[in-house]
Amino acid sequence: MKKTMRFLSMAALALVGAMMTGCSSDDNIIDEPQQHASKSNVVTLTTTVGFDDAAGTRALAADGKKTFAAGETMAIYYWKNKGNDHEKAVSAPLTADDITNGGKSATFTFTLDNPYKDMSVAYIYPAAMANADFTPNYDALYNNQDGTLATLASNFDFCTRSGAWSGENLPSLTLVNQLAILAITLKNAGGSSDITSSITGLTLSDGTNTYNVNRSAVAGPIYVAIRPTTDATINVTATDGTKNYTKTLTSKTYTASNGYPVSWRMTAASSAPAGAINGKFTIDGSGTQVYFSQGNLQATHNGTDWSWGFAANQWDYIGNAAGNTSINGNGTVSASNVTVDLFGWVGASSTWTGAAQYGISYSLAIDNTNGYGNVADEALKSDWGNTIGTDWRTLTSEEWTYVFNTRTTGGTVFSTAQARYTQATINTDGTSVNGTILFPDGVDIASTEVTTAGSVNATSSYATKCTTAQWSALAAKGCVFLPAAGLRGQASVSYAGSYGGYWSSSPYTSIVGDAYCVSFNSPFLAPANYNYRYYGLSVRLVRQVE
């Protein structure tokens, strides 16, 4: 508000002084000019939420309609016509008395700070969706939805906007849904059973935007809010935690405030065997493809015998825990019920048997048949794949190199074509793990699918960052994560969390006691490095695509 300043002449000031001299103390009171208080205009806005009944789309909502709930708040952000000034306000939380019409309407009271009489467009939306300055956070609408859309504010599924108005009082307004809704129902391959409730993860991509739905398995359709788009082809990947399924929604226009029922039969994206990740990787110029195992190889000792298997999660590793640090001889450990996941490389000339032939050994004996072998160019005594069963094996050094450096079948990741790998930190919202992500053939990943998009096909300081949910979505697309599990020397583990070493099945051809491996740290990666055979490194097995 503009303050009016009054200036008195010197003569007038003298006259005032003379008048004050001749007045009693009771009369010696001069009223200060009063400044009008800033005007604050409280307006009541009644809004109606939900799809247009006439469009027949409200039934797509999980609860049959869109409703307000007690405790919700709305934010308003509006512009004044003079000087492009703007203001913002947040309503008090709704009470039961504020909600009417079966939850379809609610009364919100905003205190607007001295608005002009003529105002332009205002945005009205769930307060939880506001940025720090109360501008609407539209990006929050499109990621990490839960697929249920039960209420207006759940997971920021809806944004609303008013039209322009004139005068100091807002009229009653109808909130307008700014998104299109897909209502997805999934059937088994034969079409006889609804398997929607088994789906725990869903990713949709239209080539520009990516939508990640992370939800507990619930009955009924999966509702996904997407940006309005014209002639879009949407690729969908769904997972039940074990299998991945894919679907392409052919070119179609999706408009705001409309719902689109989608139903299809689920067919497996690939026939990955048990224990394998559902992504295919070309490993040579002939087009041979493999699946990677679900985690690094592990050997567990129960006090008497060894058993073999894969880590439960791709990011799991033992590091300095008992197991790797309990090895005390050729195939023996100093504790029971422990797990080892760092193994030495044993050549065919070695006399070792049992677990020792797979590199569970304290020995430093190289150039020795009573050790890791004494021939420079010799095969593995026993491929680690033999510990799991038929068809599992270790990649050769040439195959590892092809996966990292040569493949031309990789997809497009962070706008980089023929993407093969990135050095990354995953699960950043929990226990962070450093490592390297391998991208399967043909995958399509936008930079919006990760927190930070690091270098692709180049080294970095584990610059790509993923939350647990983001990594889950990438894994559902067939991505492989090689954790930086460290290096074992005898019974001591170093660099766990910063260095990753993965054996190949190839010996080093000119030095006795060495073998080829993949090595990486920050920022370094060499798919055809070599190391002493007595070092304990990680093993990641593969199985050929039939």
Buried (B, 14 or more C-beta within 10 A) or exposed (E): EEEEEEEEEEEEEEEEEEEEEEEEEEEEEEEEEEEEEEEEBEBEBBBBBBBEEEEEBBEBBBEEBBBBBEEBBBBBBBBBBEEEEBBBBBBEEBEEEBBEEEBBBBBBEBBBEBBBEEBBEBBBBBBBBBEEEBBBBBEBBBBBBBBBBBBBBBBBBBBBBBEEBEEBEBEEBBBBBBBBBBBBBBBEEEEEEBBBBBBBBBBBBBEEBBBBBBBEEBEBBBBBBBBBBEEBEBBBBBBBEEBBBBBEBEEEEBEBBBBBEBEBBBEEBBEBBEBBBBBBBBBBEEEEBBBBBBBBBBBBBEEEEBEBBBBEBBBBBBBBBBBBBBBEEBBBBEEEEBBBBBBBBBBEBBEBEEBBBBBBBBBBBBBBBEBBBBBBEBBBBBBBBBBBEEEBBBBBBBBBBBBBBBBEBBBBBBEBEBBBBBBBBBBBBEEBBBBBBBBBBBBBBBBBBBBEBBBBBEBBEBBBBBBBBBBBBBBBBBBBBBBBBBBBBBBEBEBBBEBBBBBBBBBBEEBBBBBBBBBBBBBEBBBBBBBBBBBBBBBBBBBEBE
